[in-house]
Amino acid sequence: MTKQKLRTCLLKTLQEQIWGANLSGINLFNANFSGANLNDANLDGTNLSNAKLGGADLGGANLSGTNFGGANLSGANLSGANLSGANLSLANLSGANLSGANLSLVNLSGANLSGTNLSKADLNGADLSAANLARTDLKGADLRSANLSLANLDGANLSGANLNGANLGGIKLTGANLSGANLSDANLKVSNLNGANLSNTDLRSANLSDAYLNFANLYGAKINDSTKLDHKNLG
């Protein structure tokens, strides 16, 4: 069966269970997989840009290098999935479950991740610039060297997260929980941390110049001579 015929067949049976299917490399642009069971499926390199995957089950799926640009994945289950190197720019992932997923080097620029579960996810080197991560659960997530510049993380939970070397310039973290997080060597220049919980965080060699820290909790935070902190912005 050719890939085009397989695509046509799939689009006629969207509501059927396709657990464990091999859909690697197929062009499924604008396809409707809302609520579909794609658990453990192989979608390596598949084009799912602008696809509808709201409420779909992609738990444990291989989504490495998959194109989800502009796709709707709201409420989808992607727990434990491999999304390394995938494109999720401008995708809607609000309320999705990505706990324990591999999102290393993924492109999530401008994506909507509000209320998403990213606890213990691997986001090493990921691009989250200008993404909406308000109220997102990033507890224990690996965000080393990630780009979160201009992202919105108001009210997010980043407790115990590893943000070593991450770029958080101009980020919104109002009321966020960063207790016990590793922010060493991170760029937090001009970030808004008003009311944030930074207790017991590692801020050694972090750049917080011109950051807003009114009513922030810095109890037990680790700093060193290389930490750039404007005390005038401490409320």
C-alpha positions in Angstrom: 0.0 0.0 0.0 1.4 3.4 -1.0 1.8 6.1 1.7 -1.0 8.2 0.1 -3.4 5.2 0.1 -2.5 4.5 3.7 -3.2 8.1 4.6 -6.6 8.0 2.9 -7.4 4.8 4.8 -6.4 6.2 8.1 -8.4 9.3 7.6 -11.5 7.1 7.1 -11.0 5.2 10.3 -10.0 8.0 12.7 -12.2 6.7 15.5 -10.8 3.2 15.4 -8.0 2.1 17.7 -4.6 2.3 15.9 -2.5 1.5 18.9 1.1 0.7 18.0 0.7 1.6 14.4 3.7 2.5 12.2 3.0 5.9 10.6 6.6 7.0 10.3 7.3 9.6 7.5 3.7 9.9 6.4 2.2 13.3 5.4 -0.8 13.7 7.7 -1.1 17.5 7.4 -4.4 18.8 8.8 -5.6 15.3 9.7 -8.2 14.8 12.4 -7.0 12.4 15.1 -9.1 13.9 17.9 -9.5 11.3 20.7 -7.6 8.6 18.8 -5.6 5.9 20.5 -2.0 6.2 19.2 -0.4 4.7 22.2 3.1 3.4 21.5 2.7 4.3 17.8 5.7 5.1 15.6 5.3 8.6 14.1 9.0 9.3 13.6 9.4 12.1 11.1 5.6 12.3 10.3 4.1 15.5 9.2 1.2 16.3 11.5 1.3 20.1 11.1 -2.1 21.8 11.8 -3.5 18.3 12.8 -6.3 17.9 15.3 -5.1 15.7 18.1 -7.1 17.1 21.0 -7.7 14.4 23.7 -5.6 11.8 21.7 -3.6 9.2 23.5 0.1 9.3 22.4 1.5 7.9 25.5 4.9 6.1 24.9 4.8 7.0 21.2 7.9 7.6 19.1 7.4 11.2 17.9 11.1 12.0 17.2 11.4 14.6 14.6 7.7 14.8 14.0 6.2 18.1 12.7 3.4 19.3 15.0 3.6 22.9 13.9 0.3 24.7 14.6 -1.3 21.4 15.7 -4.0 21.1 18.4 -2.9 18.7 21.1 -5.0 20.2 23.9 -5.8 17.6 26.6 -3.7 15.0 24.8 -1.7 12.3 26.7 1.9 12.3 25.7 3.4 10.9 28.9 6.6 9.0 28.3 6.6 9.8 24.6 9.8 10.5 22.7 9.5 13.9 21.1 13.2 14.7 20.7 13.9 17.2 17.9 10.2 17.5 17.2 8.6 20.8 15.9 5.8 22.0 18.1 6.0 25.7 17.3 2.7 27.5 17.8 1.0 24.2 18.8 -1.8 24.1 21.4 -0.8 21.8 24.2 -2.9 23.4 26.9 -3.9 20.8 29.6 -1.8 18.1 27.9 0.1 15.4 29.9 3.8 15.4 29.0 5.1 14.0 32.2 8.3 12.1 31.8 8.4 12.8 28.0 11.6 13.3 26.1 11.5 16.8 24.7 15.2 17.4 24.3 16.0 19.9 21.5 12.3 20.3 20.7 10.9 23.5 19.2 8.1 24.9 21.3 8.5 28.5 20.4 5.2 30.4 20.7 3.3 27.2 21.8 0.4 27.3 24.3 1.4 25.0 27.3 -0.8 26.6 29.9 -1.8 24.1 32.6 0.3 21.4 31.0 1.9 18.6 33.0 5.6 18.6 32.2 6.8 17.1 35.5 10.1 15.3 35.2 10.1 15.9 31.4 13.5 16.2 29.6 13.6 19.7 28.0 17.3 19.9 27.7 18.2 22.4 25.0 14.6 23.0 24.1 13.3 26.2 22.5 10.4 27.6 24.6 10.8 31.2 23.6 7.6 33.3 23.9 5.7 30.2 24.9 2.7 30.3 27.3 3.5 28.1 30.3 1.3 29.8 32.8 0.3 27.4 35.7 2.3 24.7 34.1 3.7 21.8 36.2 7.5 21.6 35.6 8.4 20.0 38.9 11.7 18.2 38.6 12.0 18.9 34.8 15.3 19.0 33.1 15.6 22.5 31.4 19.3 22.7 31.1 20.4 25.2 28.4 16.8 25.7 27.4 15.7 28.9 25.8 12.7 30.4 27.7 13.2 34.0 26.8 10.0 36.1 26.8 8.0 33.1 27.9 5.1 33.4 30.4 5.5 31.1 33.5 3.2 33.0 35.9 2.1 30.7 38.6 4.1 27.8 37.2 5.6 25.0 39.4 9.4 24.7 38.8 10.3 23.2 42.2 13.4 21.0 41.9 13.8 21.8 38.2 17.2 21.9 36.6 17.6 25.3 34.8 21.4 25.3 34.7 22.6 27.6 31.9 19.0 28.3 30.7 18.0 31.6 29.1 15.1 33.2 31.0 15.7 36.7 29.9 12.6 38.8 30.0 10.5 35.9 31.4 7.4 36.2 33.5 7.6 34.2 36.7 5.1 36.1 38.9 4.1 33.9 41.8 6.0 30.9 40.4 7.4 28.2 42.6 11.1 27.7 42.0 12.0 26.3 45.4 15.0 24.0 45.3 15.5 24.7 41.6 19.0 24.9 40.0 19.4 28.3 38.3 23.2 28.3 38.3 24.6 30.1 35.3 21.1 31.0 34.2 20.2 34.3 32.5 17.3 36.0 34.3 18.0 39.5 33.2 15.0 41.8 33.2 12.8 38.9 34.3 9.7 39.4 36.5 10.0 37.3 39.7 7.6 39.3 41.8 6.1 37.1 44.5 8.1 34.1 43.3 9.3 31.4 45.7 13.1 31.1 45.2 13.8 29.5 48.6 16.8 27.1 48.5 17.4 27.8 44.9 20.9 27.6 43.4 21.6 31.1 42.0 25.4 30.8 41.8 26.7 32.7 38.8 23.1 33.5 37.7 22.4 36.9 36.0 19.5 38.6 37.7 20.4 42.2 36.7 17.4 44.4 36.3 15.1 41.5 37.4 12.0 42.4 39.5 12.0 40.5 42.8 9.4 42.4 44.9 8.1 40.1 47.7 10.1 37.2 46.3 11.2 34.6 48.8 15.0 34.1 48.6 15.4 32.3 51.9 18.2 29.8 51.8 19.1 30.7 48.2 22.7 30.0 47.2 24.6 33.0 45.7 28.3 33.7 45.0 30.5 36.6 43.9 29.5 35.9 40.3 25.8 36.2 41.0 24.4 39.4 39.5 21.6 40.7 41.7 20.2 44.2 41.9 19.3 44.7 45.6 17.4 47.8 44.7 14.8 45.6 43.1 14.2 43.5 46.2 11.0 44.5 47.8 
